[in-house]
Amino acid sequence: MSNFFEQELRKLFADGSVIHDPVFVGRACLGGLDRNRQVRAEFVTLGHADHYAALRLTLLDNDQGVLDKLTLRFKDVWGKQKIPNNPYLRDGVDPHIWVDGNRIDWYAYHPTQEDYRQLRQMASDYVETFRIQVPAKDHGPKLVYICAPLRGEVEKNIEFARQKAQEVFQAGDIPVCPHLMFPPIADPGDPAQDLAAREMGLRLVEKCQQVNVYGPVTEGMWAEIHRANKLDIPVVTDSQPKGRTTPRRKKSAKREEVK
């Protein structure tokens, strides 16, 4: 049984472009979506035993479990198919795989190469909607996130961040500096506004091609560094690229001041 399903899944996903590094097990294909997330594709029945009438795609996260599911019904993708010279199927047939004892095959209608291409494209469109896109490398200016302390001497820290942003600008890249964006409109002393500004800062990190870390690393900065690491965004400290290596936490009983 598994050999037939595997054969059909390989026609869709064997090259690894839709599902990365695919592994075929029984009726399912398992592989990568992006960092920490996977995709499972499998043939499923829809209320009629032994009639596999759809392809189901399930997105999985290492921490959160199932993120989303999509069921692609063959009749929705290909429509009802006419079967010439078959008096018993004059109205056509809804495409499905039929398991009849030890015999497994498409029932009456066998998909064409164009059918497989169409199903594959729909699966790809769905998967790509969720896949985190890694910014393409080019020779133009990078979006560089300025990761620096804020709490404590706020005015002094804002000026420090401004100077670092200016250095990035003078180097030809585009500084993204939350210290110059949020303090004028979000009060750091207001818990709700401060939390909203932090979350917005993390969203900005996701859009950047590099994160520059300046000054002593605070808890708020650790959150930004962690988000960059999760997305494989290079983190730079002391003007030296560290790739996915983050600054080492100081061993101290006293907790650092929150950013």
PEPEUR-V746168 format. One record per residue. N is the residue number from 1. RES is the residue in one small letter. SS is DSSP state (helix for helix, strand for strand, loop for the rest). PHI is phi in radians with two decimals (NA if undefined). PSI is psi in degrees with one decimal (* if undefined). Layout:
BEGIN
N:RES:SS:PHI:PSI
N:RES:SS:PHI:PSI
END
This chain:
BEGIN
1:m:loop:NA:-45.4
2:s:helix:-1.15:-29.7
3:n:helix:-1.10:-40.1
4:f:helix:-1.17:-47.8
5:f:helix:-1.08:-40.7
6:e:helix:-1.09:-41.6
7:q:helix:-1.03:-43.2
8:e:helix:-1.23:-38.5
9:l:helix:-1.18:-35.0
10:r:helix:-1.12:-32.5
11:k:helix:-1.09:-26.1
12:l:helix:-1.66:-39.5
13:f:helix:-2.22:4.3
14:a:loop:-1.10:-29.2
15:d:loop:-1.37:-8.0
16:g:loop:1.39:5.2
17:s:loop:-1.40:-30.9
18:v:loop:-1.57:-50.7
19:i:loop:-1.99:117.4
20:h:strand:-1.25:139.2
21:d:strand:0.84:58.2
22:p:strand:-1.18:142.7
23:v:strand:-2.17:131.1
24:f:strand:-1.84:122.4
25:v:strand:-2.37:111.5
26:g:loop:1.04:-124.7
27:r:loop:-1.54:5.0
28:a:strand:-2.11:155.1
29:c:strand:-2.14:127.9
30:l:strand:-2.06:141.6
31:g:strand:-3.01:-173.0
32:g:strand:-1.56:145.6
33:l:strand:-1.74:-60.4
34:d:strand:-2.79:-164.6
35:r:loop:-1.03:125.3
36:n:loop:1.24:8.3
37:r:strand:-2.35:146.5
38:q:strand:-2.25:169.0
39:v:strand:-2.21:137.9
40:r:strand:-2.10:127.2
41:a:strand:-2.03:133.9
42:e:strand:-2.68:151.2
43:f:strand:-1.43:137.1
44:v:strand:-2.36:156.8
45:t:strand:-1.57:161.1
46:l:loop:-2.26:60.9
47:g:loop:1.64:-9.4
48:h:loop:-2.12:110.4
49:a:loop:-0.99:138.9
50:d:loop:1.27:3.3
51:h:strand:-1.90:102.7
52:y:strand:-1.58:100.9
53:a:strand:-1.92:9.9
54:a:strand:-2.74:160.8
55:l:strand:-1.94:124.0
56:r:strand:-1.88:131.8
57:l:strand:-1.94:128.2
58:t:strand:-2.15:128.3
59:l:strand:-1.71:130.1
60:l:strand:-2.15:140.9
61:d:strand:-2.03:139.5
62:n:loop:-1.03:-31.9
63:d:loop:-1.75:-37.6
64:q:loop:-1.71:-9.1
65:g:strand:1.41:-137.6
66:v:strand:-1.25:125.0
67:l:strand:-1.66:-40.7
68:d:strand:-2.91:159.8
69:k:strand:-2.42:150.0
70:l:strand:-2.46:131.1
71:t:strand:-1.93:116.8
72:l:strand:-1.71:104.2
73:r:strand:-1.37:131.9
74:f:helix:-1.04:-36.6
75:k:helix:-1.21:-26.3
76:d:helix:-1.33:-32.2
77:v:helix:-1.42:-45.1
78:w:helix:-1.87:-16.0
79:g:loop:1.39:172.2
80:k:loop:-1.25:134.9
81:q:strand:-1.89:133.1
82:k:loop:-1.30:142.5
83:i:loop:-2.04:99.9
84:p:loop:-1.07:145.6
85:n:loop:1.06:26.2
86:n:loop:-2.13:100.1
87:p:helix:-1.15:-17.8
88:y:helix:-1.49:-12.8
89:l:helix:-2.23:49.5
90:r:loop:-1.13:-29.1
91:d:loop:-1.53:2.0
92:g:loop:1.58:-175.8
93:v:strand:-2.48:143.7
94:d:loop:-1.40:120.8
95:p:loop:-1.00:134.7
96:h:loop:-2.88:159.4
97:i:strand:-1.61:131.1
98:w:strand:-1.96:125.8
99:v:strand:-1.75:110.4
100:d:strand:-2.08:89.7
101:g:loop:1.17:-120.8
102:n:loop:-1.61:0.2
103:r:strand:-1.74:129.8
104:i:strand:-2.31:129.0
105:d:strand:-2.95:168.6
106:w:strand:-1.18:138.1
107:y:loop:-1.48:112.4
108:a:loop:1.17:-52.7
109:y:loop:-1.84:126.9
110:h:loop:-1.84:126.6
111:p:loop:-1.03:145.8
112:t:loop:-1.55:172.7
113:q:helix:-1.04:-37.0
114:e:helix:-1.16:-35.8
115:d:helix:-1.09:-46.4
116:y:helix:-1.08:-41.3
117:r:helix:-1.07:-41.8
118:q:helix:-1.14:-43.8
119:l:helix:-1.15:-41.6
120:r:helix:-1.08:-41.5
121:q:helix:-1.14:-39.9
122:m:helix:-1.15:-39.5
123:a:helix:-1.12:-41.5
124:s:helix:-1.12:-43.2
125:d:helix:-1.04:-40.7
126:y:helix:-1.17:-48.6
127:v:helix:-1.10:-42.0
128:e:helix:-1.15:-24.0
129:t:helix:-1.08:-31.7
130:f:helix:-1.75:-17.2
131:r:loop:-1.24:131.5
132:i:loop:-1.27:123.0
133:q:loop:-1.50:124.4
134:v:loop:-1.44:122.9
135:p:loop:-0.95:134.4
136:a:loop:-1.18:139.9
137:k:loop:-1.32:134.7
138:d:loop:-2.50:-176.1
139:h:loop:-1.75:9.0
140:g:loop:-1.52:-179.7
141:p:loop:-1.15:143.1
142:k:loop:-1.60:152.8
143:l:strand:-1.45:116.1
144:v:strand:-2.01:119.4
145:y:strand:-1.45:130.4
146:i:strand:-1.60:106.7
147:c:strand:-1.79:108.2
148:a:loop:-2.60:162.0
149:p:loop:-1.15:152.6
150:l:loop:-2.22:-48.9
151:r:loop:-1.12:165.1
152:g:loop:1.60:-114.1
153:e:loop:-1.48:81.5
154:v:helix:-1.02:-50.5
155:e:helix:-1.07:-42.5
156:k:helix:-1.12:-40.4
157:n:helix:-1.21:-34.4
158:i:helix:-1.13:-42.4
159:e:helix:-1.13:-39.1
160:f:helix:-1.07:-45.2
161:a:helix:-1.14:-37.0
162:r:helix:-1.08:-41.8
163:q:helix:-1.11:-40.7
164:k:helix:-1.20:-36.6
165:a:helix:-1.12:-37.8
166:q:helix:-1.13:-38.8
167:e:helix:-1.07:-42.6
168:v:helix:-1.11:-42.9
169:f:helix:-1.07:-45.1
170:q:helix:-1.17:-23.6
171:a:loop:-1.41:-5.1
172:g:loop:1.75:3.5
173:d:loop:-1.82:174.5
174:i:strand:-1.82:109.5
175:p:strand:-1.33:135.3
176:v:strand:-1.99:103.2
177:c:loop:-2.06:101.3
178:p:helix:-1.10:-25.8
179:h:helix:-1.15:-25.4
180:l:helix:-1.63:-8.2
181:m:helix:-1.76:-48.0
182:f:loop:-1.59:-39.6
183:p:loop:-0.92:-36.7
184:p:loop:-1.18:-20.7
185:i:loop:-2.11:-12.7
186:a:loop:-2.28:118.9
187:d:loop:-1.30:115.9
188:p:loop:-1.04:-21.9
189:g:loop:-1.46:-9.2
190:d:loop:-1.67:113.8
191:p:helix:-0.95:-42.8
192:a:helix:-1.17:-45.6
193:q:helix:-1.18:-38.3
194:d:helix:-1.12:-42.9
195:l:helix:-1.11:-42.3
196:a:helix:-1.09:-41.5
197:a:helix:-1.13:-38.4
198:r:helix:-1.12:-44.7
199:e:helix:-1.11:-39.0
200:m:helix:-1.15:-35.9
201:g:helix:-1.08:-39.5
202:l:helix:-1.14:-35.6
203:r:helix:-1.15:-36.1
204:l:helix:-1.14:-39.1
205:v:helix:-0.96:-42.8
206:e:helix:-1.06:-26.0
207:k:helix:-1.59:-6.8
208:c:loop:-1.62:159.0
209:q:loop:-1.70:-6.1
210:q:strand:-2.81:149.0
211:v:strand:-2.12:121.3
212:n:strand:-1.74:127.5
213:v:strand:-1.86:127.6
214:y:loop:-2.25:143.6
215:g:loop:1.32:-177.3
216:p:loop:-1.11:136.8
217:v:loop:-1.44:121.1
218:t:loop:-1.71:174.5
219:e:helix:-1.08:-40.2
220:g:helix:-1.09:-37.7
221:m:helix:-1.19:-36.2
222:w:helix:-1.05:-37.1
223:a:helix:-1.10:-39.9
224:e:helix:-1.20:-41.0
225:i:helix:-1.13:-41.9
226:h:helix:-1.08:-41.9
227:r:helix:-1.11:-40.2
228:a:helix:-1.11:-44.0
229:n:helix:-1.06:-41.1
230:k:helix:-1.08:-30.7
231:l:loop:-1.76:9.1
232:d:loop:1.04:34.3
233:i:loop:-1.54:126.4
234:p:strand:-1.01:137.3
235:v:strand:-1.94:128.1
236:v:strand:-2.04:129.5
237:t:strand:-2.22:143.4
238:d:loop:0.94:34.7
239:s:loop:1.15:15.9
240:q:strand:-2.09:127.1
241:p:strand:-1.14:133.7
242:k:loop:-1.99:4.4
243:g:loop:1.06:-123.3
244:r:loop:-1.68:7.2
245:t:loop:-1.44:128.7
246:t:loop:-1.76:157.7
247:p:loop:-1.02:146.7
248:r:loop:-1.36:135.2
249:r:loop:-1.18:142.6
250:k:loop:-1.33:136.9
251:k:loop:-1.46:101.8
252:s:loop:-2.62:141.7
253:a:loop:-1.25:-23.9
254:k:loop:-1.51:123.4
255:r:loop:-1.26:138.0
256:e:loop:-1.15:151.8
257:e:loop:-1.13:136.6
258:v:loop:-1.20:138.9
259:k:loop:-1.10:*
END
